[in-house]
Amino acid sequence: MMDDKWMLRSIAIFGIILLLSGCSASREIIPSPSHLNSPLPTTAALVTTIPAPVAVTPILPAPMALPKQELYTVVVNDVPAKELLFSLARDSEINIDVHPGVTGKITMNAVDQTLTQILHRITEQLPIRYQVAGNFIAISPDTPFFREYKIDYINMERKSKSTVSVATRIATVGGGISSGGGGGGGSGSRSGNVSKTTVESESKNAFWETLFDNLESLLKQTDIENNKNKGSSRKTENTDGKKSGRIIANPLSGIITVYANQRQQKQVQIFLDKVMANIQRQVLIEATIVEIELSDRYQAGVDWNIVSAKGDNALSLISDMNGGNLETTPAFLLGLTRTTSDTKIGAAISMLETFGNVKVLSSPKIIALNNQAALLKVVDEKVYFEILLEEKIDQVTNLTTRTFSSEINTVPVGLIMSVTPQVNENGNVLMNIRPTITRITGFAVDPTPRLQNANFDNLVPEIQVREMETLLQVADGHTVVLGGLMQDKEDRKTRGIPLLSGIPFIGSLFSYRDDKTIKTELVIFLKPTVMQAHSDADMTVGHFTSDAF
């Protein structure tokens, strides 16, 4: 008993000692003298005193001073070329080799010109060429030599043909319509009436063949001029470029090798530079096709003078809209002045809502090379069948056997747009464009099965076609509007009291017909943008990914 009390007292005393030791003050830690004692900066100081990133400035080498070219003055009259060349080499302290075939005399007045300029003027008078290699000049006659030219163009020949034809044939009873020189479709006292209009556009792009012929003609012409300068009328063996092998073209590798003298090589280089600069121009053509359901107030169509004058829409009519201008062409120019970066041609389309309900049918964008036909086709191929019936009569049993067969035909329904642009040096775009919009308006019953007592109907789709084919010129960035395609559309609806209008025989007492004619106008906006540099690729992506048009 006494042992237990002693144990409890010992535990209590030990706990009190622990509590008293916890309440005692802690000893201050003295930092080492070598410790960093700089004060911590405040939050504001941390934000405002962040140093700028260190930019390592590259050390550019000192520009090397180019040696000053010596200037010479040469005044000679009918001096042999060799004597003049050796005199120039002696005065300029340059080594020179003159080919024995170098002949002719020089007349020149050159004051304070470099040696290269004087040599160039000598080659303009005599058929010679020179090569400079350090402190050495070689002079030789201007004889033909091979030179290769790199032509970056696809090895392909393209042909395109577009035909727009409208024919009206009205045949009368007892008469027929004959065409061509073969025969007629019948004879009678009265003839039919034929009215036909056809517009055909055809283009052919055989780049490599055309380039070969152009270079051949160029060499032939320069050969003739060289012979005249030499006072010779005879035809050399190299006059025919194709037979002599002076032009070697490899379209697969894009290399043309020309065998000609120095003067002809210069003409070839100038010609190829101009050709490649023109054919590599590209045009981004943006089109927006809009259908407007005209309101009762504007049954005559869209008045574009109202569109251009309404509000600050940055639009202006460039072509004359008065009098006979609309009688000669359905197109006019719509200028767009971008006052702000957010100004879009879509504002002009929004303005069309003044004249009725506006529906955008399509908004295609296509890129075409210079003088290259491009085709955009977004259609649904609708299928219909042509039923063929073949009857065979058995001579023994006198029974008729009918055999039916069908042929699948398709008709495109949607948008087809072909365009061929041409860009001149001023940035104006000459375009041959043909947009075509088709849709199904209904179905007609083929009478052939019924005439043959068949128990089925063959439905043939009725297609509505709206298209334009025109040749026009537009400035870069301007918008041309093709309008005036108007038509009447019948809208027939039956309205009535639900349930009661569906009762047989008496349902018509609780319903009525709501038939109305809707006049629509089709408007096409076209905007060409010339892309002259390869850096315009970023701009092209921006056009395709935005609704800026």
VOGU-601930 format. One record per residue (C-alpha): z, x negated, y negated. Coordinates in steps of 0.05 Angstrom, whole numbers. Last residue first. Layout:
BEGIN
<site z="Z" x="X" y="Y"/>
...
This chain:
BEGIN
<site z="-1936" x="314" y="-757"/>
<site z="-1869" x="279" y="-762"/>
<site z="-1846" x="309" y="-697"/>
<site z="-1823" x="243" y="-670"/>
<site z="-1831" x="204" y="-605"/>
<site z="-1907" x="197" y="-607"/>
<site z="-1910" x="176" y="-680"/>
<site z="-1852" x="127" y="-672"/>
<site z="-1886" x="95" y="-612"/>
<site z="-1948" x="85" y="-654"/>
<site z="-1909" x="53" y="-710"/>
<site z="-1880" x="3" y="-661"/>
<site z="-1950" x="-13" y="-637"/>
<site z="-1972" x="-24" y="-709"/>
<site z="-1953" x="-98" y="-700"/>
<site z="-2020" x="-107" y="-664"/>
<site z="-2055" x="-98" y="-730"/>
<site z="-2108" x="-50" y="-756"/>
<site z="-2082" x="18" y="-734"/>
<site z="-2119" x="71" y="-773"/>
<site z="-2084" x="138" y="-777"/>
<site z="-2126" x="201" y="-768"/>
<site z="-2097" x="270" y="-784"/>
<site z="-2128" x="334" y="-758"/>
<site z="-2099" x="404" y="-771"/>
<site z="-2133" x="462" y="-735"/>
<site z="-2126" x="534" y="-758"/>
<site z="-2141" x="595" y="-714"/>
<site z="-2137" x="663" y="-748"/>
<site z="-2111" x="727" y="-717"/>
<site z="-2124" x="800" y="-732"/>
<site z="-2081" x="849" y="-693"/>
<site z="-2109" x="918" y="-678"/>
<site z="-2060" x="973" y="-661"/>
<site z="-2046" x="1022" y="-606"/>
<site z="-1978" x="1055" y="-599"/>
<site z="-1986" x="1111" y="-548"/>
<site z="-1936" x="1168" y="-543"/>
<site z="-1883" x="1192" y="-495"/>
<site z="-1840" x="1254" y="-481"/>
<site z="-1896" x="1305" y="-472"/>
<site z="-1935" x="1253" y="-431"/>
<site z="-1881" x="1256" y="-378"/>
<site z="-1899" x="1328" y="-362"/>
<site z="-1949" x="1316" y="-305"/>
<site z="-1905" x="1265" y="-269"/>
<site z="-1837" x="1248" y="-299"/>
<site z="-1837" x="1176" y="-327"/>
<site z="-1830" x="1196" y="-400"/>
<site z="-1765" x="1232" y="-383"/>
<site z="-1733" x="1170" y="-353"/>
<site z="-1732" x="1132" y="-419"/>
<site z="-1760" x="1169" y="-479"/>
<site z="-1828" x="1142" y="-499"/>
<site z="-1872" x="1083" y="-516"/>
<site z="-1940" x="1064" y="-489"/>
<site z="-1970" x="999" y="-515"/>
<site z="-2040" x="976" y="-533"/>
<site z="-2050" x="912" y="-573"/>
<site z="-2124" x="899" y="-586"/>
<site z="-2140" x="830" y="-614"/>
<site z="-2188" x="819" y="-672"/>
<site z="-2215" x="749" y="-685"/>
<site z="-2215" x="696" y="-739"/>
<site z="-2237" x="623" y="-736"/>
<site z="-2233" x="607" y="-810"/>
<site z="-2200" x="540" y="-807"/>
<site z="-2211" x="466" y="-796"/>
<site z="-2162" x="427" y="-838"/>
<site z="-2168" x="353" y="-852"/>
<site z="-2106" x="310" y="-863"/>
<site z="-2106" x="244" y="-899"/>
<site z="-2074" x="181" y="-871"/>
<site z="-2137" x="139" y="-871"/>
<site z="-2192" x="176" y="-908"/>
<site z="-2231" x="229" y="-871"/>
<site z="-2305" x="235" y="-854"/>
<site z="-2333" x="293" y="-813"/>
<site z="-2378" x="308" y="-754"/>
<site z="-2366" x="376" y="-723"/>
<site z="-2359" x="413" y="-658"/>
<site z="-2312" x="473" y="-659"/>
<site z="-2284" x="515" y="-602"/>
<site z="-2256" x="583" y="-586"/>
<site z="-2270" x="608" y="-516"/>
<site z="-2242" x="673" y="-487"/>
<site z="-2251" x="676" y="-412"/>
<site z="-2259" x="739" y="-370"/>
<site z="-2235" x="724" y="-300"/>
<site z="-2276" x="750" y="-240"/>
<site z="-2244" x="800" y="-193"/>
<site z="-2276" x="815" y="-126"/>
<site z="-2260" x="886" y="-104"/>
<site z="-2253" x="907" y="-31"/>
<site z="-2280" x="959" y="17"/>
<site z="-2352" x="933" y="20"/>
<site z="-2408" x="983" y="12"/>
<site z="-2459" x="929" y="-7"/>
<site z="-2464" x="955" y="-78"/>
<site z="-2388" x="953" y="-80"/>
<site z="-2386" x="880" y="-59"/>
<site z="-2437" x="860" y="-113"/>
<site z="-2405" x="897" y="-171"/>
<site z="-2357" x="839" y="-189"/>
<site z="-2299" x="871" y="-224"/>
<site z="-2280" x="841" y="-290"/>
<site z="-2213" x="809" y="-305"/>
<site z="-2176" x="801" y="-371"/>
<site z="-2166" x="758" y="-433"/>
<site z="-2159" x="691" y="-398"/>
<site z="-2152" x="632" y="-445"/>
<site z="-2195" x="576" y="-473"/>
<site z="-2186" x="527" y="-530"/>
<site z="-2239" x="475" y="-545"/>
<site z="-2232" x="419" y="-596"/>
<site z="-2295" x="378" y="-610"/>
<site z="-2291" x="318" y="-656"/>
<site z="-2342" x="269" y="-682"/>
<site z="-2302" x="228" y="-730"/>
<site z="-2318" x="181" y="-788"/>
<site z="-2254" x="147" y="-809"/>
<site z="-2246" x="114" y="-877"/>
<site z="-2206" x="49" y="-876"/>
<site z="-2248" x="12" y="-926"/>
<site z="-2278" x="-34" y="-873"/>
<site z="-2306" x="25" y="-834"/>
<site z="-2272" x="62" y="-776"/>
<site z="-2313" x="103" y="-726"/>
<site z="-2280" x="156" y="-685"/>
<site z="-2304" x="194" y="-622"/>
<site z="-2263" x="255" y="-604"/>
<site z="-2258" x="302" y="-546"/>
<site z="-2207" x="358" y="-542"/>
<site z="-2196" x="405" y="-484"/>
<site z="-2139" x="456" y="-489"/>
<site z="-2120" x="510" y="-440"/>
<site z="-2155" x="549" y="-385"/>
<site z="-2203" x="510" y="-341"/>
<site z="-2247" x="552" y="-294"/>
<site z="-2248" x="542" y="-219"/>
<site z="-2295" x="566" y="-166"/>
<site z="-2281" x="572" y="-91"/>
<site z="-2338" x="598" y="-49"/>
<site z="-2329" x="655" y="-1"/>
<site z="-2361" x="678" y="63"/>
<site z="-2371" x="747" y="93"/>
<site z="-2412" x="761" y="155"/>
<site z="-2438" x="830" y="168"/>
<site z="-2470" x="850" y="233"/>
<site z="-2517" x="910" y="233"/>
<site z="-2532" x="945" y="298"/>
<site z="-2603" x="963" y="319"/>
<site z="-2584" x="952" y="391"/>
<site z="-2645" x="911" y="409"/>
<site z="-2669" x="885" y="342"/>
<site z="-2598" x="865" y="321"/>
<site z="-2593" x="869" y="246"/>
<site z="-2561" x="811" y="209"/>
<site z="-2525" x="818" y="142"/>
<site z="-2498" x="760" y="100"/>
<site z="-2448" x="773" y="46"/>
<site z="-2425" x="720" y="-4"/>
<site z="-2362" x="728" y="-44"/>
<site z="-2351" x="682" y="-104"/>
<site z="-2277" x="667" y="-110"/>
<site z="-2233" x="654" y="-170"/>
<site z="-2186" x="597" y="-185"/>
<site z="-2154" x="581" y="-251"/>
<site z="-2149" x="506" y="-266"/>
<site z="-2093" x="502" y="-317"/>
<site z="-2110" x="459" y="-376"/>
<site z="-2088" x="399" y="-417"/>
<site z="-2149" x="355" y="-426"/>
<site z="-2154" x="300" y="-478"/>
<site z="-2219" x="260" y="-481"/>
<site z="-2232" x="196" y="-519"/>
<site z="-2301" x="169" y="-538"/>
<site z="-2303" x="98" y="-563"/>
<site z="-2335" x="80" y="-630"/>
<site z="-2271" x="44" y="-652"/>
<site z="-2217" x="51" y="-600"/>
<site z="-2181" x="117" y="-589"/>
<site z="-2109" x="139" y="-592"/>
<site z="-2089" x="211" y="-577"/>
<site z="-2038" x="260" y="-602"/>
<site z="-2037" x="333" y="-580"/>
<site z="-1999" x="389" y="-616"/>
<site z="-2015" x="454" y="-581"/>
<site z="-2012" x="529" y="-591"/>
<site z="-1966" x="529" y="-651"/>
<site z="-1950" x="602" y="-667"/>
<site z="-1946" x="629" y="-738"/>
<site z="-1929" x="701" y="-754"/>
<site z="-1961" x="724" y="-819"/>
<site z="-1991" x="700" y="-884"/>
<site z="-1928" x="671" y="-915"/>
<site z="-1913" x="638" y="-848"/>
<site z="-1969" x="590" y="-866"/>
<site z="-1920" x="553" y="-911"/>
<site z="-1883" x="529" y="-849"/>
<site z="-1947" x="495" y="-826"/>
<site z="-1951" x="459" y="-893"/>
<site z="-1879" x="436" y="-885"/>
<site z="-1897" x="409" y="-817"/>
<site z="-1939" x="357" y="-853"/>
<site z="-1874" x="321" y="-864"/>
<site z="-1834" x="297" y="-924"/>
<site z="-1771" x="263" y="-899"/>
<site z="-1789" x="195" y="-928"/>
<site z="-1796" x="224" y="-997"/>
<site z="-1854" x="237" y="-1044"/>
<site z="-1904" x="233" y="-988"/>
<site z="-1968" x="259" y="-1019"/>
<site z="-2010" x="295" y="-968"/>
<site z="-2082" x="313" y="-984"/>
<site z="-2115" x="370" y="-947"/>
<site z="-2189" x="361" y="-938"/>
<site z="-2236" x="418" y="-923"/>
<site z="-2271" x="444" y="-862"/>
<site z="-2309" x="509" y="-848"/>
<site z="-2373" x="482" y="-879"/>
<site z="-2431" x="510" y="-918"/>
<site z="-2407" x="578" y="-940"/>
<site z="-2337" x="552" y="-956"/>
<site z="-2367" x="506" y="-1008"/>
<site z="-2410" x="561" y="-1037"/>
<site z="-2360" x="587" y="-1086"/>
<site z="-2293" x="553" y="-1096"/>
<site z="-2251" x="511" y="-1048"/>
<site z="-2272" x="443" y="-1073"/>
<site z="-2245" x="386" y="-1031"/>
<site z="-2181" x="348" y="-1043"/>
<site z="-2131" x="405" y="-1037"/>
<site z="-2061" x="382" y="-1052"/>
<site z="-1996" x="382" y="-1014"/>
<site z="-1929" x="351" y="-1034"/>
<site z="-1892" x="416" y="-1017"/>
<site z="-1859" x="426" y="-1084"/>
<site z="-1867" x="501" y="-1087"/>
<site z="-1928" x="543" y="-1074"/>
<site z="-1991" x="514" y="-1105"/>
<site z="-2021" x="482" y="-1043"/>
<site z="-2007" x="541" y="-998"/>
<site z="-2033" x="591" y="-1049"/>
<site z="-2098" x="553" y="-1057"/>
<site z="-2103" x="553" y="-982"/>
<site z="-2113" x="628" y="-979"/>
<site z="-2107" x="644" y="-904"/>
<site z="-2150" x="701" y="-879"/>
<site z="-2182" x="764" y="-906"/>
<site z="-2129" x="807" y="-872"/>
<site z="-2077" x="778" y="-918"/>
<site z="-2035" x="838" y="-939"/>
<site z="-2035" x="871" y="-871"/>
<site z="-2004" x="809" y="-840"/>
<site z="-2046" x="757" y="-804"/>
<site z="-2024" x="734" y="-735"/>
<site z="-2033" x="659" y="-745"/>
<site z="-2053" x="611" y="-689"/>
<site z="-2039" x="537" y="-700"/>
<site z="-2071" x="476" y="-669"/>
<site z="-2039" x="411" y="-689"/>
<site z="-2078" x="347" y="-681"/>
<site z="-2057" x="274" y="-689"/>
<site z="-2110" x="221" y="-682"/>
<site z="-2086" x="149" y="-677"/>
<site z="-2145" x="103" y="-691"/>
<site z="-2156" x="34" y="-664"/>
<site z="-2195" x="-26" y="-690"/>
<site z="-2213" x="-76" y="-636"/>
<site z="-2288" x="-63" y="-640"/>
<site z="-2293" x="-83" y="-712"/>
<site z="-2256" x="-150" y="-711"/>
<site z="-2290" x="-170" y="-646"/>
<site z="-2359" x="-158" y="-675"/>
<site z="-2345" x="-194" y="-740"/>
<site z="-2317" x="-256" y="-705"/>
<site z="-2375" x="-255" y="-655"/>
<site z="-2427" x="-256" y="-711"/>
<site z="-2394" x="-313" y="-749"/>
<site z="-2387" x="-354" y="-686"/>
<site z="-2460" x="-342" y="-667"/>
<site z="-2483" x="-363" y="-736"/>
<site z="-2442" x="-427" y="-732"/>
<site z="-2470" x="-441" y="-662"/>
<site z="-2540" x="-433" y="-690"/>
<site z="-2528" x="-486" y="-743"/>
<site z="-2498" x="-534" y="-693"/>
<site z="-2553" x="-528" y="-641"/>
<site z="-2556" x="-479" y="-584"/>
<site z="-2534" x="-468" y="-512"/>
<site z="-2486" x="-409" y="-513"/>
<site z="-2431" x="-397" y="-462"/>
<site z="-2398" x="-328" y="-461"/>
<site z="-2330" x="-319" y="-429"/>
<site z="-2292" x="-255" y="-413"/>
<site z="-2273" x="-276" y="-342"/>
<site z="-2305" x="-216" y="-308"/>
<site z="-2357" x="-208" y="-363"/>
<site z="-2388" x="-277" y="-348"/>
<site z="-2445" x="-287" y="-398"/>
<site z="-2491" x="-348" y="-399"/>
<site z="-2537" x="-350" y="-459"/>
<site z="-2587" x="-407" y="-466"/>
<site z="-2614" x="-393" y="-396"/>
<site z="-2686" x="-407" y="-415"/>
<site z="-2711" x="-339" y="-392"/>
<site z="-2659" x="-297" y="-430"/>
<site z="-2661" x="-336" y="-495"/>
<site z="-2736" x="-337" y="-502"/>
<site z="-2747" x="-387" y="-558"/>
<site z="-2723" x="-445" y="-515"/>
<site z="-2791" x="-467" y="-491"/>
<site z="-2814" x="-478" y="-562"/>
<site z="-2866" x="-435" y="-596"/>
<site z="-2915" x="-473" y="-639"/>
<site z="-2919" x="-459" y="-714"/>
<site z="-2889" x="-524" y="-737"/>
<site z="-2873" x="-539" y="-810"/>
<site z="-2803" x="-562" y="-794"/>
<site z="-2772" x="-508" y="-837"/>
<site z="-2817" x="-456" y="-804"/>
<site z="-2796" x="-480" y="-735"/>
<site z="-2723" x="-474" y="-755"/>
<site z="-2733" x="-403" y="-781"/>
<site z="-2767" x="-382" y="-716"/>
<site z="-2711" x="-413" y="-675"/>
<site z="-2659" x="-376" y="-718"/>
<site z="-2693" x="-310" y="-702"/>
<site z="-2696" x="-324" y="-628"/>
<site z="-2623" x="-345" y="-626"/>
<site z="-2601" x="-281" y="-661"/>
<site z="-2644" x="-237" y="-616"/>
<site z="-2612" x="-268" y="-554"/>
<site z="-2543" x="-260" y="-584"/>
<site z="-2556" x="-186" y="-597"/>
<site z="-2584" x="-175" y="-527"/>
<site z="-2523" x="-206" y="-494"/>
<site z="-2476" x="-166" y="-538"/>
<site z="-2512" x="-101" y="-520"/>
<site z="-2507" x="-116" y="-445"/>
<site z="-2434" x="-135" y="-452"/>
<site z="-2415" x="-74" y="-492"/>
<site z="-2452" x="-20" y="-455"/>
<site z="-2423" x="39" y="-493"/>
<site z="-2468" x="100" y="-492"/>
<site z="-2461" x="162" y="-535"/>
<site z="-2491" x="231" y="-530"/>
<site z="-2481" x="292" y="-574"/>
<site z="-2520" x="356" y="-560"/>
<site z="-2518" x="418" y="-604"/>
<site z="-2554" x="479" y="-575"/>
<site z="-2570" x="545" y="-608"/>
<site z="-2606" x="601" y="-570"/>
<site z="-2633" x="669" y="-590"/>
<site z="-2677" x="706" y="-540"/>
<site z="-2701" x="778" y="-550"/>
<site z="-2735" x="813" y="-493"/>
<site z="-2806" x="839" y="-487"/>
<site z="-2834" x="909" y="-488"/>
<site z="-2895" x="936" y="-451"/>
<site z="-2875" x="904" y="-387"/>
<site z="-2877" x="842" y="-345"/>
<site z="-2826" x="807" y="-304"/>
<site z="-2781" x="746" y="-302"/>
<site z="-2834" x="699" y="-326"/>
<site z="-2868" x="639" y="-298"/>
<site z="-2870" x="563" y="-295"/>
<site z="-2880" x="540" y="-366"/>
<site z="-2809" x="544" y="-391"/>
<site z="-2775" x="611" y="-401"/>
<site z="-2793" x="683" y="-387"/>
<site z="-2752" x="742" y="-406"/>
<site z="-2766" x="809" y="-374"/>
<site z="-2788" x="878" y="-393"/>
<site z="-2786" x="947" y="-362"/>
<site z="-2719" x="964" y="-393"/>
<site z="-2700" x="916" y="-448"/>
<site z="-2671" x="847" y="-444"/>
<site z="-2622" x="819" y="-496"/>
<site z="-2609" x="746" y="-486"/>
<site z="-2562" x="710" y="-532"/>
<site z="-2550" x="635" y="-522"/>
<site z="-2496" x="590" y="-551"/>
<site z="-2495" x="518" y="-529"/>
<site z="-2447" x="461" y="-544"/>
<site z="-2464" x="399" y="-505"/>
<site z="-2425" x="334" y="-502"/>
<site z="-2448" x="271" y="-467"/>
<site z="-2408" x="208" y="-454"/>
<site z="-2428" x="142" y="-424"/>
<site z="-2383" x="82" y="-412"/>
<site z="-2399" x="13" y="-385"/>
<site z="-2341" x="-30" y="-365"/>
<site z="-2320" x="-103" y="-365"/>
<site z="-2262" x="-98" y="-413"/>
<site z="-2263" x="-139" y="-476"/>
<site z="-2230" x="-204" y="-496"/>
<site z="-2290" x="-249" y="-511"/>
<site z="-2275" x="-324" y="-509"/>
<site z="-2333" x="-367" y="-533"/>
<site z="-2358" x="-429" y="-497"/>
<site z="-2404" x="-481" y="-529"/>
<site z="-2462" x="-518" y="-497"/>
<site z="-2507" x="-565" y="-537"/>
<site z="-2574" x="-560" y="-573"/>
<site z="-2597" x="-620" y="-615"/>
<site z="-2574" x="-629" y="-687"/>
<site z="-2592" x="-703" y="-691"/>
<site z="-2533" x="-751" y="-688"/>
<site z="-2481" x="-782" y="-736"/>
<site z="-2416" x="-808" y="-707"/>
<site z="-2358" x="-822" y="-754"/>
<site z="-2298" x="-867" y="-738"/>
<site z="-2232" x="-879" y="-774"/>
<site z="-2198" x="-821" y="-739"/>
<site z="-2250" x="-783" y="-698"/>
<site z="-2302" x="-749" y="-743"/>
<site z="-2364" x="-717" y="-713"/>
<site z="-2429" x="-707" y="-751"/>
<site z="-2489" x="-662" y="-745"/>
<site z="-2563" x="-669" y="-762"/>
<site z="-2620" x="-623" y="-779"/>
<site z="-2626" x="-646" y="-851"/>
<site z="-2610" x="-611" y="-917"/>
<site z="-2547" x="-572" y="-898"/>
<site z="-2523" x="-631" y="-856"/>
<site z="-2523" x="-673" y="-920"/>
<site z="-2480" x="-622" y="-956"/>
<site z="-2429" x="-625" y="-899"/>
<site z="-2428" x="-701" y="-903"/>
<site z="-2414" x="-698" y="-978"/>
<site z="-2357" x="-649" y="-968"/>
<site z="-2326" x="-691" y="-913"/>
<site z="-2330" x="-754" y="-956"/>
<site z="-2292" x="-720" y="-1012"/>
<site z="-2325" x="-699" y="-1077"/>
<site z="-2321" x="-727" y="-1147"/>
<site z="-2393" x="-714" y="-1168"/>
<site z="-2448" x="-698" y="-1118"/>
<site z="-2521" x="-698" y="-1140"/>
<site z="-2565" x="-699" y="-1079"/>
<site z="-2636" x="-713" y="-1055"/>
<site z="-2637" x="-737" y="-983"/>
<site z="-2693" x="-763" y="-939"/>
<site z="-2709" x="-753" y="-866"/>
<site z="-2693" x="-785" y="-800"/>
<site z="-2635" x="-787" y="-750"/>
<site z="-2665" x="-799" y="-681"/>
<site z="-2638" x="-870" y="-678"/>
<site z="-2568" x="-842" y="-678"/>
<site z="-2522" x="-868" y="-733"/>
<site z="-2454" x="-897" y="-715"/>
<site z="-2402" x="-904" y="-771"/>
<site z="-2338" x="-943" y="-781"/>
<site z="-2303" x="-925" y="-845"/>
<site z="-2291" x="-971" y="-905"/>
<site z="-2304" x="-914" y="-954"/>
<site z="-2355" x="-955" y="-994"/>
<site z="-2388" x="-984" y="-932"/>
<site z="-2390" x="-918" y="-895"/>
<site z="-2420" x="-883" y="-955"/>
<site z="-2473" x="-937" y="-962"/>
<site z="-2489" x="-932" y="-888"/>
<site z="-2499" x="-857" y="-894"/>
<site z="-2544" x="-863" y="-955"/>
<site z="-2588" x="-916" y="-922"/>
<site z="-2594" x="-874" y="-859"/>
<site z="-2613" x="-811" y="-897"/>
<site z="-2672" x="-843" y="-932"/>
<site z="-2668" x="-832" y="-1008"/>
<site z="-2710" x="-779" y="-1043"/>
<site z="-2666" x="-777" y="-1104"/>
<site z="-2594" x="-800" y="-1103"/>
<site z="-2531" x="-785" y="-1143"/>
<site z="-2467" x="-794" y="-1102"/>
<site z="-2398" x="-792" y="-1133"/>
<site z="-2339" x="-804" y="-1087"/>
<site z="-2268" x="-779" y="-1083"/>
<site z="-2217" x="-811" y="-1037"/>
<site z="-2170" x="-766" y="-1001"/>
<site z="-2097" x="-773" y="-1017"/>
<site z="-2057" x="-786" y="-955"/>
<site z="-2013" x="-729" y="-936"/>
<site z="-1940" x="-737" y="-953"/>
<site z="-1897" x="-718" y="-895"/>
<site z="-1847" x="-665" y="-910"/>
<site z="-1775" x="-687" y="-896"/>
<site z="-1750" x="-660" y="-831"/>
<site z="-1713" x="-595" y="-834"/>
<site z="-1639" x="-595" y="-820"/>
<site z="-1622" x="-528" y="-792"/>
<site z="-1567" x="-491" y="-829"/>
<site z="-1513" x="-471" y="-782"/>
<site z="-1484" x="-407" y="-807"/>
<site z="-1409" x="-403" y="-802"/>
<site z="-1387" x="-332" y="-797"/>
<site z="-1353" x="-307" y="-861"/>
<site z="-1279" x="-318" y="-866"/>
<site z="-1231" x="-261" y="-853"/>
<site z="-1186" x="-260" y="-915"/>
<site z="-1188" x="-186" y="-932"/>
<site z="-1168" x="-155" y="-866"/>
<site z="-1115" x="-206" y="-846"/>
<site z="-1086" x="-205" y="-916"/>
<site z="-1078" x="-130" y="-913"/>
<site z="-1042" x="-136" y="-846"/>
<site z="-993" x="-187" y="-873"/>
<site z="-997" x="-261" y="-856"/>
<site z="-945" x="-292" y="-809"/>
<site z="-903" x="-346" y="-842"/>
<site z="-914" x="-420" y="-824"/>
<site z="-856" x="-449" y="-784"/>
<site z="-893" x="-491" y="-733"/>
<site z="-841" x="-526" y="-689"/>
<site z="-828" x="-601" y="-697"/>
<site z="-758" x="-589" y="-725"/>
<site z="-739" x="-551" y="-661"/>
<site z="-712" x="-482" y="-672"/>
<site z="-636" x="-469" y="-674"/>
<site z="-617" x="-411" y="-630"/>
<site z="-559" x="-372" y="-659"/>
<site z="-503" x="-359" y="-609"/>
<site z="-493" x="-287" y="-590"/>
<site z="-433" x="-249" y="-620"/>
<site z="-382" x="-222" y="-569"/>
<site z="-388" x="-150" y="-546"/>
<site z="-415" x="-169" y="-477"/>
<site z="-355" x="-216" y="-464"/>
<site z="-306" x="-160" y="-478"/>
<site z="-341" x="-114" y="-429"/>
<site z="-340" x="-167" y="-374"/>
<site z="-266" x="-181" y="-384"/>
<site z="-251" x="-107" y="-379"/>
<site z="-288" x="-103" y="-312"/>
<site z="-248" x="-162" y="-283"/>
<site z="-182" x="-130" y="-304"/>
<site z="-202" x="-64" y="-270"/>
<site z="-222" x="-100" y="-205"/>
<site z="-156" x="-138" y="-202"/>
<site z="-115" x="-75" y="-213"/>
<site z="-152" x="-40" y="-156"/>
<site z="-139" x="-99" y="-109"/>
<site z="-65" x="-102" y="-127"/>
<site z="-58" x="-27" y="-116"/>
<site z="-89" x="-34" y="-47"/>
<site z="-44" x="-93" y="-27"/>
<site z="19" x="-55" y="-47"/>
<site z="0" x="0" y="0"/>
